[in-house]
Amino acid sequence: MSDAVKYRELRIDIGNGVTLVVDVATKADVEAALKELADFGVTLDKEGGKDVRDEDKPAPQAPVHGDTPDARLELRADLLPGSLRKKNILVFKDGIPQLLRPSSFPAVSDAALILIFSVEAGLKKPSLTFDEFRALYDAQNIKSGSPMSMLLNNLKNSNYIDKVVYGRDRTVRLTGKGEKKATEVLVQMSR
């Protein structure tokens, strides 16, 4: 190799999803790292740098993340993976969002926004009919002193749900402001 080659790091896939990263600065550093691996019993082929012992095994498949309703919701709300379940905020059971502690939400309207947001972001459903939302809301055992229609009317007047769509056929869909508020509530509760 010529003097123009700059060494920085050596990456070696040693199998089972494990990659060894070694800081190197010279060719001697690379040789020393490979010798040390050989001392540990890891033999590398000259072609691909793979452990010869694993040649016959299929390459491990990386788990697919982000394809569950929880993961989609956490991604859209910019939450850490697994935080909804860990903080006992919300889970999806059989494709239905369930608030784990409805009384822990700052306000009933916040819980309603989270339910709508979980359907839109987690289940990739752009809107809910009034009856679908009623069934989802009633299943949560949210304690409220006012009827659900009044709650939706307040969300509409606060510009959290789309007034035009709701006024046309009582379809519930968040506005940008509503999604922002739902995200803020989730971030606050997941701390």
FIKERO-161751 format. One line per field, with one value per atom (N, C-alpha, C): residue number from 1; residue in one letter; atom name; x, y negated, z. Coordinates in pm, whole numbers. Layout:
// residues N
n	[NUM:...]
res	[A:...]
atom	[CA:...]
x	[X:...]
y	[Y:...]
z	[Z:...]
***
This chain:
// residues 191
n	[1:1:1:2:2:2:3:3:3:4:4:4:5:5:5:6:6:6:7:7:7:8:8:8:9:9:9:10:10:10:11:11:11:12:12:12:13:13:13:14:14:14:15:15:15:16:16:16:17:17:17:18:18:18:19:19:19:20:20:20:21:21:21:22:22:22:23:23:23:24:24:24:25:25:25:26:26:26:27:27:27:28:28:28:29:29:29:30:30:30:31:31:31:32:32:32:33:33:33:34:34:34:35:35:35:36:36:36:37:37:37:38:38:38:39:39:39:40:40:40:41:41:41:42:42:42:43:43:43:44:44:44:45:45:45:46:46:46:47:47:47:48:48:48:49:49:49:50:50:50:51:51:51:52:52:52:53:53:53:54:54:54:55:55:55:56:56:56:57:57:57:58:58:58:59:59:59:60:60:60:61:61:61:62:62:62:63:63:63:64:64:64:65:65:65:66:66:66:67:67:67:68:68:68:69:69:69:70:70:70:71:71:71:72:72:72:73:73:73:74:74:74:75:75:75:76:76:76:77:77:77:78:78:78:79:79:79:80:80:80:81:81:81:82:82:82:83:83:83:84:84:84:85:85:85:86:86:86:87:87:87:88:88:88:89:89:89:90:90:90:91:91:91:92:92:92:93:93:93:94:94:94:95:95:95:96:96:96:97:97:97:98:98:98:99:99:99:100:100:100:101:101:101:102:102:102:103:103:103:104:104:104:105:105:105:106:106:106:107:107:107:108:108:108:109:109:109:110:110:110:111:111:111:112:112:112:113:113:113:114:114:114:115:115:115:116:116:116:117:117:117:118:118:118:119:119:119:120:120:120:121:121:121:122:122:122:123:123:123:124:124:124:125:125:125:126:126:126:127:127:127:128:128:128:129:129:129:130:130:130:131:131:131:132:132:132:133:133:133:134:134:134:135:135:135:136:136:136:137:137:137:138:138:138:139:139:139:140:140:140:141:141:141:142:142:142:143:143:143:144:144:144:145:145:145:146:146:146:147:147:147:148:148:148:149:149:149:150:150:150:151:151:151:152:152:152:153:153:153:154:154:154:155:155:155:156:156:156:157:157:157:158:158:158:159:159:159:160:160:160:161:161:161:162:162:162:163:163:163:164:164:164:165:165:165:166:166:166:167:167:167:168:168:168:169:169:169:170:170:170:171:171:171:172:172:172:173:173:173:174:174:174:175:175:175:176:176:176:177:177:177:178:178:178:179:179:179:180:180:180:181:181:181:182:182:182:183:183:183:184:184:184:185:185:185:186:186:186:187:187:187:188:188:188:189:189:189:190:190:190:191:191:191]
res	[M:M:M:S:S:S:D:D:D:A:A:A:V:V:V:K:K:K:Y:Y:Y:R:R:R:E:E:E:L:L:L:R:R:R:I:I:I:D:D:D:I:I:I:G:G:G:N:N:N:G:G:G:V:V:V:T:T:T:L:L:L:V:V:V:V:V:V:D:D:D:V:V:V:A:A:A:T:T:T:K:K:K:A:A:A:D:D:D:V:V:V:E:E:E:A:A:A:A:A:A:L:L:L:K:K:K:E:E:E:L:L:L:A:A:A:D:D:D:F:F:F:G:G:G:V:V:V:T:T:T:L:L:L:D:D:D:K:K:K:E:E:E:G:G:G:G:G:G:K:K:K:D:D:D:V:V:V:R:R:R:D:D:D:E:E:E:D:D:D:K:K:K:P:P:P:A:A:A:P:P:P:Q:Q:Q:A:A:A:P:P:P:V:V:V:H:H:H:G:G:G:D:D:D:T:T:T:P:P:P:D:D:D:A:A:A:R:R:R:L:L:L:E:E:E:L:L:L:R:R:R:A:A:A:D:D:D:L:L:L:L:L:L:P:P:P:G:G:G:S:S:S:L:L:L:R:R:R:K:K:K:K:K:K:N:N:N:I:I:I:L:L:L:V:V:V:F:F:F:K:K:K:D:D:D:G:G:G:I:I:I:P:P:P:Q:Q:Q:L:L:L:L:L:L:R:R:R:P:P:P:S:S:S:S:S:S:F:F:F:P:P:P:A:A:A:V:V:V:S:S:S:D:D:D:A:A:A:A:A:A:L:L:L:I:I:I:L:L:L:I:I:I:F:F:F:S:S:S:V:V:V:E:E:E:A:A:A:G:G:G:L:L:L:K:K:K:K:K:K:P:P:P:S:S:S:L:L:L:T:T:T:F:F:F:D:D:D:E:E:E:F:F:F:R:R:R:A:A:A:L:L:L:Y:Y:Y:D:D:D:A:A:A:Q:Q:Q:N:N:N:I:I:I:K:K:K:S:S:S:G:G:G:S:S:S:P:P:P:M:M:M:S:S:S:M:M:M:L:L:L:L:L:L:N:N:N:N:N:N:L:L:L:K:K:K:N:N:N:S:S:S:N:N:N:Y:Y:Y:I:I:I:D:D:D:K:K:K:V:V:V:V:V:V:Y:Y:Y:G:G:G:R:R:R:D:D:D:R:R:R:T:T:T:V:V:V:R:R:R:L:L:L:T:T:T:G:G:G:K:K:K:G:G:G:E:E:E:K:K:K:K:K:K:A:A:A:T:T:T:E:E:E:V:V:V:L:L:L:V:V:V:Q:Q:Q:M:M:M:S:S:S:R:R:R]
atom	[N:CA:C:N:CA:C:N:CA:C:N:CA:C:N:CA:C:N:CA:C:N:CA:C:N:CA:C:N:CA:C:N:CA:C:N:CA:C:N:CA:C:N:CA:C:N:CA:C:N:CA:C:N:CA:C:N:CA:C:N:CA:C:N:CA:C:N:CA:C:N:CA:C:N:CA:C:N:CA:C:N:CA:C:N:CA:C:N:CA:C:N:CA:C:N:CA:C:N:CA:C:N:CA:C:N:CA:C:N:CA:C:N:CA:C:N:CA:C:N:CA:C:N:CA:C:N:CA:C:N:CA:C:N:CA:C:N:CA:C:N:CA:C:N:CA:C:N:CA:C:N:CA:C:N:CA:C:N:CA:C:N:CA:C:N:CA:C:N:CA:C:N:CA:C:N:CA:C:N:CA:C:N:CA:C:N:CA:C:N:CA:C:N:CA:C:N:CA:C:N:CA:C:N:CA:C:N:CA:C:N:CA:C:N:CA:C:N:CA:C:N:CA:C:N:CA:C:N:CA:C:N:CA:C:N:CA:C:N:CA:C:N:CA:C:N:CA:C:N:CA:C:N:CA:C:N:CA:C:N:CA:C:N:CA:C:N:CA:C:N:CA:C:N:CA:C:N:CA:C:N:CA:C:N:CA:C:N:CA:C:N:CA:C:N:CA:C:N:CA:C:N:CA:C:N:CA:C:N:CA:C:N:CA:C:N:CA:C:N:CA:C:N:CA:C:N:CA:C:N:CA:C:N:CA:C:N:CA:C:N:CA:C:N:CA:C:N:CA:C:N:CA:C:N:CA:C:N:CA:C:N:CA:C:N:CA:C:N:CA:C:N:CA:C:N:CA:C:N:CA:C:N:CA:C:N:CA:C:N:CA:C:N:CA:C:N:CA:C:N:CA:C:N:CA:C:N:CA:C:N:CA:C:N:CA:C:N:CA:C:N:CA:C:N:CA:C:N:CA:C:N:CA:C:N:CA:C:N:CA:C:N:CA:C:N:CA:C:N:CA:C:N:CA:C:N:CA:C:N:CA:C:N:CA:C:N:CA:C:N:CA:C:N:CA:C:N:CA:C:N:CA:C:N:CA:C:N:CA:C:N:CA:C:N:CA:C:N:CA:C:N:CA:C:N:CA:C:N:CA:C:N:CA:C:N:CA:C:N:CA:C:N:CA:C:N:CA:C:N:CA:C:N:CA:C:N:CA:C:N:CA:C:N:CA:C:N:CA:C:N:CA:C:N:CA:C:N:CA:C:N:CA:C:N:CA:C:N:CA:C:N:CA:C:N:CA:C:N:CA:C:N:CA:C:N:CA:C:N:CA:C:N:CA:C:N:CA:C:N:CA:C:N:CA:C:N:CA:C:N:CA:C:N:CA:C:N:CA:C:N:CA:C:N:CA:C:N:CA:C:N:CA:C:N:CA:C:N:CA:C:N:CA:C:N:CA:C:N:CA:C:N:CA:C:N:CA:C:N:CA:C:N:CA:C:N:CA:C]
x	[84:0:88:40:120:106:187:184:57:-14:-136:-254:-245:-355:-363:-481:-505:-590:-545:-619:-696:-818:-900:-963:-1037:-1099:-1111:-1114:-1128:-1258:-1349:-1476:-1474:-1502:-1501:-1631:-1706:-1828:-1786:-1806:-1762:-1878:-1995:-2108:-2211:-2329:-2441:-2475:-2460:-2495:-2394:-2277:-2175:-2070:-2044:-1940:-1837:-1715:-1605:-1548:-1534:-1476:-1348:-1237:-1106:-1049:-1004:-936:-795:-761:-628:-573:-439:-375:-274:-230:-128:-160:-84:-99:-63:34:74:-40:-121:-238:-339:-359:-452:-402:-274:-217:-225:-200:-207:-350:-447:-588:-627:-586:-618:-548:-425:-353:-422:-468:-536:-667:-738:-860:-827:-718:-677:-643:-584:-552:-680:-791:-919:-991:-934:-994:-1083:-1087:-1167:-1077:-1115:-1036:-1113:-1043:-1106:-1061:-1154:-1111:-1049:-971:-899:-988:-1100:-1185:-1277:-1368:-1472:-1454:-1356:-1335:-1435:-1501:-1601:-1538:-1598:-1555:-1583:-1482:-1496:-1595:-1603:-1694:-1839:-1873:-2011:-2047:-1958:-1986:-2111:-2135:-2250:-2380:-2373:-2494:-2551:-2685:-2743:-2715:-2704:-2679:-2799:-2774:-2885:-2964:-3094:-3180:-3199:-3181:-3202:-3351:-3391:-3532:-3588:-3709:-3773:-3841:-3798:-3857:-3940:-4036:-4115:-4235:-4262:-4374:-4488:-4485:-4594:-4663:-4788:-4854:-4780:-4730:-4655:-4535:-4459:-4336:-4368:-4473:-4510:-4551:-4627:-4671:-4552:-4462:-4344:-4255:-4242:-4161:-4222:-4351:-4418:-4416:-4422:-4420:-4279:-4179:-4039:-4009:-4061:-4038:-3936:-3875:-3784:-3862:-3805:-3874:-3908:-4031:-4077:-4124:-4117:-4151:-4300:-4386:-4530:-4567:-4514:-4542:-4470:-4343:-4262:-4322:-4374:-4432:-4581:-4634:-4775:-4870:-4842:-4927:-5031:-4984:-5074:-5015:-5100:-5060:-5164:-5126:-5220:-5246:-5371:-5410:-5508:-5472:-5556:-5591:-5496:-5518:-5602:-5621:-5702:-5616:-5606:-5529:-5601:-5523:-5580:-5495:-5559:-5491:-5475:-5353:-5330:-5372:-5357:-5398:-5470:-5597:-5666:-5671:-5673:-5681:-5551:-5441:-5313:-5294:-5386:-5374:-5410:-5340:-5366:-5512:-5576:-5716:-5784:-5914:-5991:-5970:-5960:-5937:-5802:-5702:-5571:-5580:-5655:-5673:-5744:-5844:-5916:-5823:-5741:-5646:-5547:-5501:-5407:-5474:-5600:-5672:-5682:-5719:-5731:-5594:-5492:-5356:-5306:-5338:-5292:-5354:-5478:-5542:-5479:-5459:-5402:-5257:-5174:-5031:-5000:-5057:-5025:-5092:-5219:-5294:-5300:-5240:-5236:-5377:-5467:-5604:-5625:-5658:-5661:-5772:-5877:-5986:-6072:-6164:-6259:-6400:-6496:-6634:-6668:-6773:-6818:-6844:-6911:-6944:-6819:-6720:-6594:-6522:-6521:-6455:-6532:-6663:-6744:-6711:-6708:-6678:-6537:-6441:-6304:-6295:-6358:-6358:-6426:-6543:-6618:-6541:-6464:-6388:-6272:-6236:-6119:-6152:-6279:-6322:-6268:-6278:-6235:-6346:-6312:-6410:-6423:-6541:-6565:-6702:-6712:-6838:-6928:-6884:-6965:-6978:-7082:-7100:-6987:-6966:-6859:-6880:-7004:-7029:-6983:-6995:-6947:-6794:-6732:-6587:-6538:-6599:-6560:-6587:-6695:-6726:-6618:-6572:-6465:-6334:-6305:-6184:-6194:-6314:-6336:-6320:-6376:-6367:-6224:-6145:-6005:-5915:-5977:-5907:-5810:-5844:-5766:-5817:-5946:-5997:-6051:-6048:-6085:-6233:-6262:-6400:-6481:-6420:-6491:-6532:-6439:-6467:-6568:-6553:-6645:-6785:-6790:-6918:-6991:-6917:-6977:-7044:-6970:-7027:-6984:-6950:-6909:-6793:-6698:-6575:-6471:-6402:-6303:-6164:-6096:-5960:-5884:-5762:-5682:-5635:-5623:-5557:-5408:-5329:-5187:-5169:-5252:-5246:-5282:-5380:-5420:-5311:-5245:-5135:-5020:-4991:-4884:-4915:-5039:-5080:-5071:-5116:-5108:-4962:-4877:-4735:-4675:-4710:-4660:-4703:-4827:-4878:-4801:-4782:-4709:-4565:-4499:-4361:-4356:-4450:-4453:-4477:-4568:-4599:-4490:-4409:-4308:-4176:-4171:-4048:-4035]
y	[118:0:-124:-229:-351:-436:-539:-631:-714:-720:-801:-736:-608:-538:-584:-627:-670:-565:-514:-416:-489:-446:-509:-405:-313:-209:-82:28:160:219:253:314:459:548:691:751:811:882:1018:1042:1169:1265:1234:1326:1293:1353:1335:1189:1109:968:882:936:863:811:682:621:560:596:544:422:311:190:161:153:130:1:-89:-210:-172:-207:-178:-304:-312:-427:-382:-255:-206:-64:-18:120:216:180:263:279:174:182:283:284:378:520:544:677:722:631:665:703:631:661:798:829:959:1072:1049:1150:1174:1067:1080:1158:1134:1212:1359:1388:1527:1591:1513:1566:1603:1535:1567:1681:1732:1844:1804:1677:1631:1632:1714:1719:1648:1569:1491:1542:1541:1576:1452:1470:1359:1276:1333:1264:1162:1213:1124:1082:1136:1098:1163:1270:1334:1449:1479:1591:1719:1799:1921:2017:2015:2106:2079:1957:1920:1925:1976:1975:2052:2163:2247:2197:2109:2059:1944:1934:1817:1692:1581:1454:1421:1373:1340:1222:1230:1123:1022:898:793:780:760:745:619:629:517:432:307:215:113:59:-47:2:133:184:226:180:206:72:76:-51:-130:-62:-132:-205:-134:-192:-309:-295:-406:-529:-507:-618:-684:-603:-658:-733:-682:-749:-884:-886:-1011:-1115:-1068:-1160:-1188:-1129:-1147:-1102:-982:-923:-811:-776:-663:-534:-439:-312:-242:-197:-126:-214:-345:-435:-437:-415:-416:-304:-187:-72:-86:-128:-138:-237:-347:-449:-426:-313:-278:-385:-430:-532:-468:-387:-334:-207:-112:8:34:117:162:309:343:483:519:617:660:543:454:343:230:229:124:54:-79:-151:-149:-130:-127:-212:-308:-392:-309:-298:-215:-282:-413:-487:-614:-604:-722:-838:-809:-917:-994:-942:-1011:-1122:-1134:-1239:-1374:-1479:-1611:-1656:-1620:-1658:-1551:-1545:-1449:-1477:-1603:-1637:-1584:-1583:-1528:-1379:-1307:-1163:-1138:-1219:-1204:-1232:-1335:-1365:-1250:-1190:-1078:-960:-935:-825:-849:-969:-1001:-990:-1046:-1043:-900:-814:-676:-601:-635:-572:-624:-754:-813:-771:-782:-754:-605:-541:-401:-305:-328:-238:-284:-400:-458:-475:-519:-545:-696:-759:-906:-971:-897:-957:-847:-890:-800:-855:-768:-815:-847:-921:-955:-828:-730:-606:-525:-523:-453:-519:-652:-722:-699:-702:-679:-543:-439:-305:-299:-360:-363:-440:-554:-640:-571:-512:-445:-326:-258:-142:-179:-305:-348:-374:-382:-411:-546:-644:-780:-847:-900:-968:-1114:-1148:-1284:-1329:-1455:-1508:-1559:-1550:-1600:-1493:-1505:-1406:-1415:-1303:-1297:-1397:-1420:-1516:-1657:-1691:-1821:-1825:-1713:-1705:-1727:-1661:-1678:-1820:-1879:-2017:-2111:-2086:-2169:-2152:-2028:-2003:-2071:-2073:-2139:-2290:-2347:-2491:-2535:-2444:-2473:-2450:-2409:-2381:-2262:-2165:-2043:-1935:-1938:-1847:-1931:-1873:-1943:-1980:-2110:-2160:-2124:-2139:-2117:-1971:-1881:-1738:-1694:-1743:-1707:-1764:-1886:-1949:-1883:-1830:-1770:-1636:-1545:-1413:-1353:-1439:-1397:-1299:-1323:-1245:-1316:-1239:-1294:-1277:-1391:-1393:-1509:-1483:-1589:-1691:-1813:-1918:-1912:-1993:-2002:-2046:-2138:-2187:-2074:-1993:-1881:-1776:-1748:-1651:-1704:-1832:-1892:-1882:-1911:-1902:-1759:-1662:-1520:-1479:-1523:-1491:-1552:-1675:-1741:-1667:-1621:-1547:-1416:-1345:-1217:-1237:-1341:-1368:-1400:-1481:-1518:-1396:-1308:-1191:-1084:-1084:-979:-1017:-1133:-1174:-1099]
z	[0:0:0:-55:-65:60:67:180:181:69:60:130:166:232:377:417:554:624:735:813:922:943:1045:1135:1075:1155:1072:1142:1080:1131:1041:1078:1036:1132:1104:1154:1062:1098:1150:1280:1337:1359:1303:1307:1413:1396:1488:1511:1409:1418:1492:1522:1597:1499:1507:1426:1520:1499:1579:1506:1577:1520:1597:1523:1583:1525:1614:1569:1523:1401:1348:1283:1280:1217:1113:1124:1032:990:892:845:959:1040:1154:1253:1273:1361:1308:1176:1114:1136:1110:1128:1273:1366:1509:1549:1497:1529:1475:1353:1294:1370:1415:1492:1626:1689:1817:1801:1692:1666:1649:1578:1559:1693:1785:1918:1995:1963:2025:1953:1846:1775:1660:1626:1513:1391:1292:1169:1059:982:878:743:647:512:449:349:286:195:151:54:120:205:256:399:469:607:702:659:744:821:933:1013:936:915:836:901:1032:1102:1066:1026:999:852:767:623:586:653:617:677:773:838:758:753:686:769:700:768:857:980:1068:1011:1025:978:1090:1059:1157:1184:1309:1337:1270:1224:1158:1264:1275:1371:1297:1363:1303:1225:1230:1157:1249:1373:1466:1495:1536:1569:1676:1778:1885:1826:1744:1688:1595:1515:1424:1504:1611:1695:1764:1819:1887:1789:1668:1567:1531:1507:1467:1579:1705:1819:1867:1799:1833:1976:2011:2143:2131:2240:2242:2219:2145:2123:2255:2265:2384:2497:2482:2593:2625:2527:2555:2651:2626:2712:2846:2840:2962:3061:3011:3100:3125:3081:3100:3048:2926:2866:2775:2680:2578:2519:2487:2414:2306:2210:2108:2132:2151:2171:2061:1980:1868:1776:1754:1664:1721:1851:1915:2020:2011:2113:2247:2352:2487:2579:2642:2741:2868:2918:3035:3164:3171:3290:3245:3207:3155:3253:3382:3481:3495:3440:3452:3349:3253:3153:3216:3175:3234:3221:3110:3088:3003:3011:2932:2783:2747:2606:2558:2646:2608:2581:2664:2643:2510:2479:2352:2234:2244:2137:2116:2225:2215:2147:2178:2112:1961:1922:1780:1713:1777:1723:1710:1807:1801:1684:1650:1535:1406:1398:1276:1254:1357:1341:1355:1455:1481:1386:1358:1272:1127:1099:963:906:990:946:951:839:835:918:949:1026:1087:1174:1239:1223:1209:1213:1358:1377:1512:1592:1532:1602:1637:1547:1577:1694:1694:1804:1934:1929:2050:2110:2027:2077:2138:2072:2123:2254:2258:2377:2495:2470:2577:2634:2551:2596:2689:2695:2774:2920:2954:3091:3140:3051:3084:3163:3277:3363:3319:3272:3225:3275:3308:3357:3245:3121:3010:2902:2820:2713:2609:2540:2442:2329:2288:2180:2220:2348:2395:2393:2429:2424:2282:2184:2044:1997:2042:2006:2060:2183:2240:2163:2122:2042:1906:1852:1723:1738:1843:1866:1898:1955:1985:1864:1753:1628:1640:1725:1737:1642:1610:1508:1393:1275:1152:1154:1159:1166:1043:925:800:787:811:799:904:1027:1133:1105:1056:1026:910:814:696:727:792:816:950:1045:1181:1178:1091:1086:1171:1254:1347:1286:1268:1213:1276:1319:1382:1280:1326:1248:1283:1219:1254:1399:1442:1580:1677:1640:1724:1735:1623:1627:1710:1699:1778:1927:1964:2104:2155:2074:2114:2134:2045:2056:2182:2211:2332:2457:2461:2577:2592:2481:2488:2535:2483:2523:2673:2719:2861:2949:2907:2989:2984:2880:2867:2935:2997:3068:3198]
***
